Amino acid sequence: MMFVTEFHGSDAARLTAAADAVFAALVDIDRLPEWNARIHHVIENPASPVAEGTEWVVQMRASGGRWPSRSRALVVDPVARRFEYETHTDDGNPSSALWSWQVTPAGGGCELTVTWAVYPRTWGRRLLGARIRRPALINEVRTSLAGLDTHLQPSKAQGMLRLRAPAIQPANAAASCLNEAVSTAPLSTAPADN
């Protein structure tokens, strides 16, 4: 059996919220669990607004497991609306993932593009973990994008439950299909921890 030494993926969606509101939500660590279903809660929140070098820890729950995930901001650019960070389990495992979020105004809302590169470093993660996490990530990302869009929509009446599906569509259906195919094919062979 071949080892997976890295894998990459990308997805994009058109959101109804304004670009600045989407970017603000991405860097609001305290509120990540409100729209990202895989983040159960924040363990360590930064004491100040997220800036390059800021670290935080969240409790992840995905693929039948749970783990603390430590992230460090690499790029926080509110003008370009770009947010990039590196993440890894908080147990000393050398495996890591790089995440990039780009928000672009589009019509009355925005387009949000998410890319990831995952680097499993231990034997178990190269042999089994990556094979489990790689196909799951595309669905988890799409669920998070829909959750973010729903989270940022103003409620029709204060206190009412939202019962409709989120207004989210792939930014480019052909690109989404291609991205899904790319995200499930290893780029080099020999879980993502997040």
Summary of the structure (lengths in Angstrom):
residues: 194
radius of gyration: 16.6
end to end distance: 23.2
largest distance: 55.3
contacts: 602
relative contact order: 0.27
helix: 29%
strand: 38%
